[in-house]
Amino acid sequence: MSTYLTKREKQIGAAIAVFTLAGFLFTWLPFIVSPNTYKAAKGAHPLEYLLVGVAMVVAALIGLLFSRRLIGGALFMILAFGPWGNSILLGFPALAFGAFTAFKRDPKTIAARREEAERRREERQAAKLAAKTGSKGGKPVPAPSKRYTPPQSSRRRTKKNN
């Protein structure tokens, strides 16, 4: 499996990170600009939520720079569950990208595994065929025994047989 991101995947990840950053700004900037619309019962100040979101985007971009598929994908999946407030749908592109990159398999590796499984299957079938025909490839066919007694048919006792 390829453990490194391709150049195209890095570009897509950077675009999604910029989109996510814009989503955080869209979500929290109106509350920072006009604090009268912010309700104190929501918890922390909106500026803190915005800074946490920006820090998460920066962490995801650093994960892209390391080029490791699993690290970048995991950071983007974590980014999707950031402080979105009511705009949780804006994090879904980051979740989709993270899941795609973290769990993507290399087609060459998959093809090699399938070929190996097919080769093993053919070897087992050839061994079974050789065993049935009695050739040297499998177990030898036993000689018929003179002491062999075939099994007796078991009859259930019914009123007619008594």
MDTraj code that builds the backbone (N, CA, C; nanometers):
import mdtraj as md
import numpy as np

residues = "MET SER THR TYR LEU THR LYS ARG GLU LYS GLN ILE GLY ALA ALA ILE ALA VAL PHE THR LEU ALA GLY PHE LEU PHE THR TRP LEU PRO PHE ILE VAL SER PRO ASN THR TYR LYS ALA ALA LYS GLY ALA HIS PRO LEU GLU TYR LEU LEU VAL GLY VAL ALA MET VAL VAL ALA ALA LEU ILE GLY LEU LEU PHE SER ARG ARG LEU ILE GLY GLY ALA LEU PHE MET ILE LEU ALA PHE GLY PRO TRP GLY ASN SER ILE LEU LEU GLY PHE PRO ALA LEU ALA PHE GLY ALA PHE THR ALA PHE LYS ARG ASP PRO LYS THR ILE ALA ALA ARG ARG GLU GLU ALA GLU ARG ARG ARG GLU GLU ARG GLN ALA ALA LYS LEU ALA ALA LYS THR GLY SER LYS GLY GLY LYS PRO VAL PRO ALA PRO SER LYS ARG TYR THR PRO PRO GLN SER SER ARG ARG ARG THR LYS LYS ASN ASN".split()
xyz = np.array([
    [0.0842, -0.1163, 0.0000],
    [0.0000, 0.0000, 0.0000],
    [0.0895, 0.1237, 0.0000],
    [0.0504, 0.2185, -0.0801],
    [0.1240, 0.3440, -0.0843],
    [0.0906, 0.4236, 0.0419],
    [0.1919, 0.4597, 0.1192],
    [0.1671, 0.5312, 0.2432],
    [0.1831, 0.6811, 0.2279],
    [0.2140, 0.7273, 0.1076],
    [0.2349, 0.8698, 0.0848],
    [0.1252, 0.9269, -0.0039],
    [0.0897, 1.0515, 0.0226],
    [-0.0104, 1.1201, -0.0584],
    [0.0494, 1.1601, -0.1922],
    [-0.0328, 1.1550, -0.2955],
    [0.0123, 1.2016, -0.4263],
    [0.0018, 1.3537, -0.4304],
    [0.0599, 1.4112, -0.5331],
    [0.0568, 1.5570, -0.5472],
    [-0.0871, 1.6054, -0.5634],
    [-0.1661, 1.5324, -0.6385],
    [-0.3057, 1.5694, -0.6618],
    [-0.3859, 1.5643, -0.5315],
    [-0.3607, 1.4625, -0.4505],
    [-0.4309, 1.4522, -0.3230],
    [-0.3917, 1.5660, -0.2284],
    [-0.2667, 1.6069, -0.2322],
    [-0.2236, 1.7209, -0.1512],
    [-0.2943, 1.8490, -0.1955],
    [-0.3088, 1.8668, -0.3280],
    [-0.3763, 1.9859, -0.3789],
    [-0.5231, 1.9869, -0.3364],
    [-0.5881, 1.8721, -0.3464],
    [-0.7285, 1.8640, -0.3059],
    [-0.7407, 1.8896, -0.1563],
    [-0.6500, 1.8330, -0.0773],
    [-0.6522, 1.8554, 0.0672],
    [-0.6322, 2.0012, 0.1034],
    [-0.5413, 2.0697, 0.0324],
    [-0.5193, 2.2117, 0.0590],
    [-0.6443, 2.2929, 0.0248],
    [-0.7107, 2.2584, -0.0851],
    [-0.8333, 2.3296, -0.1230],
    [-0.9428, 2.3079, -0.0189],
    [-0.9537, 2.1852, 0.0312],
    [-1.0557, 2.1581, 0.1332],
    [-1.0210, 2.2295, 0.2631],
    [-0.8920, 2.2390, 0.2956],
    [-0.8514, 2.3117, 0.4164],
    [-0.8864, 2.4601, 0.4047],
    [-0.8656, 2.5178, 0.2876],
    [-0.9014, 2.6589, 0.2671],
    [-1.0529, 2.6755, 0.2770],
    [-1.1284, 2.5823, 0.2194],
    [-1.2743, 2.5864, 0.2295],
    [-1.3181, 2.5758, 0.3756],
    [-1.2520, 2.4883, 0.4509],
    [-1.2857, 2.4710, 0.5918],
    [-1.2529, 2.5967, 0.6725],
    [-1.1398, 2.6586, 0.6414],
    [-1.1040, 2.7841, 0.7087],
    [-1.2082, 2.8921, 0.6798],
    [-1.2521, 2.8993, 0.5547],
    [-1.3583, 2.9942, 0.5191],
    [-1.4870, 2.9608, 0.5938],
    [-1.5134, 2.8322, 0.6127],
    [-1.6321, 2.7925, 0.6890],
    [-1.6246, 2.8369, 0.8334],
    [-1.5069, 2.8234, 0.8951],
    [-1.4916, 2.8711, 1.0330],
    [-1.5091, 3.0227, 1.0405],
    [-1.4518, 3.0940, 0.9443],
    [-1.4683, 3.2397, 0.9428],
    [-1.6145, 3.2763, 0.9226],
    [-1.6823, 3.2069, 0.8329],
    [-1.8247, 3.2312, 0.8064],
    [-1.9082, 3.2043, 0.9317],
    [-1.8678, 3.1026, 1.0077],
    [-1.9462, 3.0647, 1.1251],
    [-1.9255, 3.1592, 1.2422],
    [-1.7996, 3.1985, 1.2709],
    [-1.7707, 3.2698, 1.3948],
    [-1.7419, 3.4186, 1.3794],
    [-1.7082, 3.4654, 1.2602],
    [-1.6758, 3.6070, 1.2439],
    [-1.7943, 3.6998, 1.2705],
    [-1.9157, 3.6661, 1.2300],
    [-2.0281, 3.7565, 1.2616],
    [-2.0467, 3.7782, 1.4116],
    [-2.0176, 3.6757, 1.4927],
    [-2.0317, 3.6912, 1.6371],
    [-1.9207, 3.7773, 1.6953],
    [-1.8042, 3.7757, 1.6292],
    [-1.6919, 3.8565, 1.6782],
    [-1.7118, 4.0026, 1.6402],
    [-1.7623, 4.0251, 1.5179],
    [-1.7822, 4.1622, 1.4692],
    [-1.8922, 4.2318, 1.5476],
    [-2.0024, 4.1637, 1.5693],
    [-2.1115, 4.2247, 1.6464],
    [-2.1398, 4.1373, 1.7683],
    [-2.0762, 4.1644, 1.8784],
    [-2.0918, 4.0801, 1.9974],
    [-2.2316, 4.0846, 2.0574],
    [-2.3155, 4.1764, 2.0131],
    [-2.4514, 4.1827, 2.0668],
    [-2.5331, 4.0604, 2.0267],
    [-2.4992, 3.9972, 1.9145],
    [-2.5749, 3.8795, 1.8698],
    [-2.5300, 3.7532, 1.9413],
    [-2.4205, 3.7622, 2.0145],
    [-2.3670, 3.6457, 2.0836],
    [-2.4375, 3.6295, 2.2173],
    [-2.4789, 3.5082, 2.2451],
    [-2.5450, 3.4801, 2.3722],
    [-2.4427, 3.4211, 2.4687],
    [-2.4388, 3.4688, 2.5885],
    [-2.3402, 3.4254, 2.6871],
    [-2.3620, 3.2811, 2.7297],
    [-2.4807, 3.2275, 2.7090],
    [-2.5092, 3.0912, 2.7538],
    [-2.4445, 2.9852, 2.6645],
    [-2.3902, 3.0239, 2.5502],
    [-2.3328, 2.9266, 2.4578],
    [-2.2012, 2.8684, 2.5075],
    [-2.1314, 2.9332, 2.5945],
    [-2.0047, 2.8804, 2.6435],
    [-1.8930, 2.9793, 2.6231],
    [-1.7847, 2.9344, 2.5614],
    [-1.6668, 3.0190, 2.5424],
    [-1.6966, 3.1314, 2.4436],
    [-1.6068, 3.2262, 2.4389],
    [-1.6207, 3.3391, 2.3477],
    [-1.6015, 3.2898, 2.2041],
    [-1.6719, 3.3475, 2.1059],
    [-1.6576, 3.3029, 1.9671],
    [-1.5152, 3.3140, 1.9126],
    [-1.4390, 3.4085, 1.9641],
    [-1.3011, 3.4219, 1.9192],
    [-1.2197, 3.2962, 1.9543],
    [-1.2494, 3.2380, 2.0711],
    [-1.1802, 3.1147, 2.1092],
    [-1.2163, 3.0012, 2.0141],
    [-1.3437, 2.9911, 1.9792],
    [-1.3851, 2.8883, 1.8831],
    [-1.3159, 2.9087, 1.7480],
    [-1.3080, 3.0332, 1.7054],
    [-1.2425, 3.0623, 1.5781],
    [-1.0945, 3.0251, 1.5831],
    [-1.0275, 3.0580, 1.6921],
    [-0.8855, 3.0246, 1.7040],
    [-0.8625, 2.8736, 1.7095],
    [-0.9497, 2.8025, 1.7767],
    [-0.9388, 2.6560, 1.7793],
    [-0.9584, 2.5998, 1.6386],
    [-1.0562, 2.6526, 1.5658],
    [-1.0792, 2.6072, 1.4288],
    [-0.9598, 2.6355, 1.3385],
    [-0.9022, 2.7543, 1.3500],
    [-0.7851, 2.7894, 1.2690],
    [-0.6671, 2.6997, 1.3057],
    [-0.6499, 2.6718, 1.4347],
    [-0.5411, 2.5823, 1.4776],
    [-0.5610, 2.4414, 1.4208],
    [-0.6850, 2.3958, 1.4130],
    [-0.7125, 2.2633, 1.3574],
    [-0.6827, 2.2600, 1.2069],
    [-0.7160, 2.3677, 1.1375],
    [-0.6858, 2.3749, 0.9941],
    [-0.5350, 2.3735, 0.9720],
    [-0.4626, 2.4497, 1.0541],
    [-0.3161, 2.4529, 1.0413],
    [-0.2577, 2.3144, 1.0689],
    [-0.3098, 2.2447, 1.1693],
    [-0.2614, 2.1090, 1.1991],
    [-0.2878, 2.0142, 1.0822],
    [-0.4042, 2.0268, 1.0193],
    [-0.4352, 1.9418, 0.9039],
    [-0.3423, 1.9733, 0.7865],
    [-0.3115, 2.1008, 0.7655],
    [-0.2180, 2.1379, 0.6587],
    [-0.0767, 2.0861, 0.6880],
    [-0.0360, 2.0888, 0.8124],
    [0.0947, 2.0320, 0.8476],
    [0.0943, 1.8814, 0.8229],
    [-0.0175, 1.8170, 0.8516],
    [-0.0307, 1.6737, 0.8205],
    [-0.0169, 1.6458, 0.6720],
    [-0.0663, 1.7386, 0.5884],
    [-0.0494, 1.7234, 0.4436],
    [0.0967, 1.7389, 0.4033],
    [0.1673, 1.8284, 0.4705],
    [0.3078, 1.8500, 0.4371],
    [0.3929, 1.7276, 0.4688],
    [0.3541, 1.6506, 0.5715],
    [0.4285, 1.5292, 0.6036],
    [0.4061, 1.4201, 0.5005],
    [0.3036, 1.4319, 0.4214],
    [0.2723, 1.3430, 0.3100],
    [0.2350, 1.2012, 0.3514],
    [0.2152, 1.1756, 0.4768],
    [0.1749, 1.0416, 0.5181],
    [0.0234, 1.0320, 0.5072],
    [-0.0222, 0.9279, 0.4394],
    [-0.1640, 0.9109, 0.4108],
    [-0.2470, 0.8989, 0.5387],
    [-0.2048, 0.8163, 0.6304],
    [-0.2832, 0.7919, 0.7502],
    [-0.2877, 0.9140, 0.8416],
    [-0.1751, 0.9836, 0.8566],
    [-0.1709, 1.1020, 0.9427],
    [-0.2579, 1.2136, 0.8849],
    [-0.2412, 1.2407, 0.7561],
    [-0.3213, 1.3460, 0.6928],
    [-0.4694, 1.3153, 0.6981],
    [-0.5055, 1.1901, 0.6693],
    [-0.6467, 1.1523, 0.6730],
    [-0.7065, 1.1639, 0.8122],
    [-0.6301, 1.1212, 0.9123],
    [-0.6800, 1.1292, 1.0500],
    [-0.6975, 1.2750, 1.0940],
    [-0.6026, 1.3611, 1.0589],
    [-0.6155, 1.5020, 1.0975],
    [-0.7336, 1.5688, 1.0276],
    [-0.7601, 1.5321, 0.9030],
    [-0.8759, 1.5902, 0.8338],
    [-1.0069, 1.5372, 0.8924],
    [-1.0087, 1.4105, 0.9357],
    [-1.1305, 1.3595, 0.9989],
    [-1.1551, 1.4290, 1.1327],
    [-1.0481, 1.4556, 1.2075],
    [-1.0622, 1.5293, 1.3334],
    [-1.1085, 1.6725, 1.3058],
    [-1.0566, 1.7325, 1.2001],
    [-1.0961, 1.8685, 1.1621],
    [-1.2461, 1.8774, 1.1348],
    [-1.3032, 1.7714, 1.0818],
    [-1.4462, 1.7728, 1.0501],
    [-1.5320, 1.7848, 1.1752],
    [-1.4787, 1.7435, 1.2896],
    [-1.5559, 1.7508, 1.4142],
    [-1.5141, 1.8696, 1.4996],
    [-1.4661, 1.9735, 1.4348],
    [-1.4212, 2.0946, 1.5041],
    [-1.5370, 2.1765, 1.5571],
    [-1.5079, 2.2963, 1.6065],
    [-1.6118, 2.3832, 1.6654],
    [-1.6949, 2.4518, 1.5572],
    [-1.7939, 2.3824, 1.5054],
    [-1.8731, 2.4355, 1.3942],
    [-1.9960, 2.5129, 1.4388],
    [-2.0390, 2.4962, 1.5585],
    [-2.1626, 2.5630, 1.5997],
    [-2.2803, 2.4996, 1.5276],
    [-2.3649, 2.5810, 1.4652],
    [-2.4811, 2.5303, 1.3928],
    [-2.4489, 2.4909, 1.2483],
    [-2.3276, 2.5165, 1.2029],
    [-2.2912, 2.4899, 1.0633],
    [-2.2110, 2.3610, 1.0498],
    [-2.2564, 2.2542, 1.1105],
    [-2.1814, 2.1286, 1.1126],
    [-2.1645, 2.0684, 0.9733],
    [-2.2542, 2.0992, 0.8816],
    [-2.2451, 2.0440, 0.7462],
    [-2.1231, 2.0944, 0.6702],
    [-2.0666, 2.2073, 0.7132],
    [-1.9486, 2.2603, 0.6449],
    [-1.8243, 2.1734, 0.6690],
    [-1.8281, 2.0867, 0.7671],
    [-1.7146, 1.9996, 0.7957],
    [-1.7169, 1.8682, 0.7197],
    [-1.8237, 1.8374, 0.6493],
    [-1.8337, 1.7093, 0.5799],
    [-1.7315, 1.6901, 0.4680],
    [-1.6957, 1.7926, 0.3906],
    [-1.5904, 1.7695, 0.2906],
    [-1.4580, 1.7257, 0.3535],
    [-1.4231, 1.7817, 0.4678],
    [-1.3002, 1.7407, 0.5359],
    [-1.3114, 1.5969, 0.5852],
    [-1.4288, 1.5578, 0.6329],
    [-1.4496, 1.4203, 0.6777],
    [-1.4389, 1.3232, 0.5607],
    [-1.4996, 1.3576, 0.4489],
    [-1.4937, 1.2699, 0.3313],
    [-1.3511, 1.2569, 0.2789],
    [-1.2800, 1.3674, 0.2712],
    [-1.1412, 1.3624, 0.2239],
    [-1.0540, 1.2816, 0.3193],
    [-1.0721, 1.3021, 0.4489],
    [-0.9939, 1.2281, 0.5467],
    [-1.0181, 1.0785, 0.5395],
    [-1.1440, 1.0397, 0.5287],
    [-1.1755, 0.8973, 0.5188],
    [-1.1210, 0.8380, 0.3889],
    [-1.1322, 0.9138, 0.2803],
    [-1.0826, 0.8645, 0.1512],
    [-0.9319, 0.8436, 0.1545],
    [-0.8591, 0.9397, 0.2077],
    [-0.7130, 0.9285, 0.2056],
    [-0.6612, 0.8302, 0.3095],
    [-0.7238, 0.8239, 0.4247],
    [-0.6733, 0.7345, 0.5296],
    [-0.6950, 0.5879, 0.4944],
    [-0.8038, 0.5563, 0.4255],
    [-0.8374, 0.4161, 0.4014],
    [-0.8192, 0.3732, 0.2569],
    [-0.7584, 0.4572, 0.1758],
    [-0.7392, 0.4232, 0.0353],
    [-0.6315, 0.3156, 0.0220],
    [-0.6553, 0.2201, -0.0643],
    [-0.5609, 0.1116, -0.0895],
    [-0.4936, 0.1333, -0.2242],
    [-0.3710, 0.0853, -0.2341],
    [-0.2947, 0.0962, -0.3573],
    [-0.3426, -0.0124, -0.4548],
    [-0.3819, 0.0224, -0.5775],
    [-0.4310, -0.0784, -0.6721],
    [-0.3273, -0.1855, -0.7049],
    [-0.1994, -0.1496, -0.7065],
    [-0.0950, -0.2481, -0.7365],
    [-0.0875, -0.3539, -0.6264],
    [-0.0992, -0.3115, -0.5034],
    [-0.0941, -0.4052, -0.3920],
    [-0.2149, -0.4979, -0.3940],
    [-0.3317, -0.4421, -0.4232],
    [-0.4529, -0.5237, -0.4293],
    [-0.4413, -0.6270, -0.5404],
    [-0.3905, -0.5872, -0.6584],
    [-0.3746, -0.6805, -0.7694],
    [-0.2736, -0.7896, -0.7346],
    [-0.1648, -0.7555, -0.6665],
    [-0.0654, -0.8552, -0.6271],
    [-0.1245, -0.9559, -0.5295],
    [-0.2055, -0.9094, -0.4350],
    [-0.2693, -1.0015, -0.3395],
    [-0.3660, -1.0946, -0.4096],
    [-0.4419, -1.0429, -0.5052],
    [-0.5363, -1.1281, -0.5790],
    [-0.4634, -1.2337, -0.6606],
    [-0.3539, -1.1946, -0.7241],
    [-0.2762, -1.2915, -0.8013],
    [-0.2175, -1.3999, -0.7115],
    [-0.1709, -1.3616, -0.5944],
    [-0.1150, -1.4587, -0.4993],
    [-0.2230, -1.5555, -0.4527],
    [-0.3413, -1.5054, -0.4237],
    [-0.4524, -1.5910, -0.3810],
    [-0.4926, -1.6856, -0.4939],
    [-0.4958, -1.6360, -0.6165],
    [-0.5304, -1.7207, -0.7310],
    [-0.4249, -1.8302, -0.7514],
    [-0.2974, -1.7967, -0.7343],
    [-0.1908, -1.8954, -0.7493],
    [-0.2028, -2.0048, -0.6432],
    [-0.2299, -1.9658, -0.5194],
    [-0.2477, -2.0645, -0.4122],
    [-0.3673, -2.1545, -0.4394],
    [-0.4774, -2.0949, -0.4870],
    [-0.5972, -2.1726, -0.5179],
    [-0.5679, -2.2753, -0.6262],
    [-0.4944, -2.2352, -0.7293],
    [-0.4606, -2.3289, -0.8362],
    [-0.3694, -2.4403, -0.7864],
    [-0.2759, -2.4087, -0.6972],
    [-0.1890, -2.5122, -0.6397],
    [-0.2692, -2.6129, -0.5586],
    [-0.3655, -2.5657, -0.4796],
    [-0.4493, -2.6578, -0.4014],
    [-0.5322, -2.7468, -0.4928],
    [-0.5879, -2.6889, -0.5993],
    [-0.6675, -2.7688, -0.6917],
    [-0.5818, -2.8723, -0.7630],
    [-0.4601, -2.8349, -0.7997],
    [-0.3706, -2.9304, -0.8656],
    [-0.3327, -3.0429, -0.7698],
    [-0.3126, -3.0122, -0.6428],
    [-0.2794, -3.1158, -0.5449],
    [-0.3974, -3.2102, -0.5238],
    [-0.5184, -3.1572, -0.5214],
    [-0.6365, -3.2430, -0.5064],
    [-0.6535, -3.3343, -0.6268],
    [-0.6330, -3.2792, -0.7448],
    [-0.6460, -3.3597, -0.8664],
    [-0.5404, -3.4691, -0.8703],
    [-0.4184, -3.4359, -0.8304],
    [-0.3109, -3.5345, -0.8277],
    [-0.3403, -3.6443, -0.7255],
    [-0.4007, -3.6080, -0.6136],
    [-0.4337, -3.7071, -0.5116],
    [-0.5425, -3.8019, -0.5610],
    [-0.6377, -3.7497, -0.6359],
    [-0.7452, -3.8337, -0.6878],
    [-0.6953, -3.9306, -0.7941],
    [-0.6055, -3.8846, -0.8776],
    [-0.5555, -3.9701, -0.9858],
    [-0.4442, -4.0621, -0.9394],
    [-0.3901, -4.0405, -0.8226],
    [-0.2866, -4.1286, -0.7705],
    [-0.1480, -4.0989, -0.8240],
    [-0.1271, -3.9848, -0.8796],
    [0.0065, -3.9521, -0.9290],
    [0.0964, -3.9136, -0.8117],
    [0.2202, -3.8891, -0.8390],
    [0.3191, -3.8638, -0.7350],
    [0.2991, -3.7291, -0.6646],
    [0.2172, -3.6422, -0.7163],
    [0.2027, -3.5092, -0.6603],
    [0.1301, -3.5058, -0.5278],
    [0.0429, -3.6038, -0.4962],
    [-0.0359, -3.5978, -0.3737],
    [-0.0170, -3.7217, -0.2889],
    [-0.1115, -3.7492, -0.2039],
    [-0.1062, -3.8680, -0.1187],
    [-0.1297, -3.9921, -0.2049],
    [-0.0637, -4.1016, -0.1725],
    [-0.0868, -4.2239, -0.2504],
    [-0.2236, -4.2836, -0.2174],
    [-0.2828, -4.3519, -0.3152],
    [-0.4118, -4.4158, -0.2963],
    [-0.3871, -4.5468, -0.2205],
    [-0.4556, -4.5688, -0.1098],
    [-0.4312, -4.6908, -0.0322],
    [-0.4783, -4.8150, -0.1075],
    [-0.4104, -4.9241, -0.0810],
    [-0.4482, -5.0515, -0.1434],
    [-0.5757, -5.1018, -0.0779],
    [-0.6594, -5.1707, -0.1535],
    [-0.7830, -5.2217, -0.0941],
    [-0.7519, -5.3260, 0.0146],
    [-0.8239, -5.3174, 0.1231],
    [-0.8016, -5.4065, 0.2365],
    [-0.8933, -5.5274, 0.2265],
    [-0.8398, -5.6479, 0.2609],
    [-0.9208, -5.7702, 0.2601],
    [-1.0074, -5.7766, 0.3849],
    [-0.9730, -5.7019, 0.4867],
    [-1.0451, -5.7074, 0.6122],
    [-1.1554, -5.6026, 0.6199],
    [-1.1772, -5.5334, 0.5118],
    [-1.2762, -5.4247, 0.5133],
    [-1.4160, -5.4828, 0.5122],
    [-1.4968, -5.4366, 0.6028],
    [-1.6370, -5.4760, 0.6073],
    [-1.7209, -5.3514, 0.5853],
    [-1.8023, -5.3531, 0.4812],
    [-1.8840, -5.2335, 0.4569],
    [-1.9828, -5.2109, 0.5713],
    [-2.0187, -5.0877, 0.5945],
    [-2.1123, -5.0609, 0.7041],
    [-2.2494, -5.1191, 0.6757],
    [-2.3118, -5.1647, 0.7805],
    [-2.4451, -5.2228, 0.7667],
    [-2.5477, -5.1106, 0.7650],
    [-2.6494, -5.1300, 0.6869],
    [-2.7536, -5.0279, 0.6844],
    [-2.8314, -5.0370, 0.8143],
    [-2.8534, -4.9260, 0.8723],
    [-2.9267, -4.9252, 0.9992],
    [-3.0735, -4.9077, 0.9692],
    [-3.1500, -5.0010, 1.0208],
    [-3.2957, -4.9916, 1.0022],
    [-3.3578, -4.9566, 1.1359],
    [-3.4476, -4.8716, 1.1275],
    [-3.5192, -4.8374, 1.2504],
    [-3.6201, -4.9475, 1.2782],
    [-3.6317, -4.9774, 1.4004],
    [-3.7283, -5.0795, 1.4368],
    [-3.8667, -5.0177, 1.4385],
    [-3.9510, -5.0788, 1.3651],
    [-4.0914, -5.0363, 1.3649],
    [-4.1763, -5.1547, 1.4017],
    [-4.3039, -5.1377, 1.4103],
    [-4.3944, -5.2471, 1.4475],
    [-4.3947, -5.3559, 1.3409],
    [-4.3706, -5.3182, 1.2160],
    [-4.3701, -5.4167, 1.1087],
    [-4.2474, -5.5051, 1.1152],
    [-4.1315, -5.4532, 1.1569],
    [-4.0086, -5.5305, 1.1627],
    [-4.0035, -5.6231, 1.2828],
    [-4.0843, -5.6033, 1.3836],
    [-4.0823, -5.6884, 1.5046],
    [-4.1434, -5.8176, 1.4795],
])
top = md.Topology()
chain = top.add_chain()
for i, resn in enumerate(residues, 1):
    res = top.add_residue(resn, chain, resSeq=i)
    for name in ("N", "CA", "C"):
        top.add_atom(name, md.element.get_by_symbol(name[0]), res)
traj = md.Trajectory(xyz[None], top)
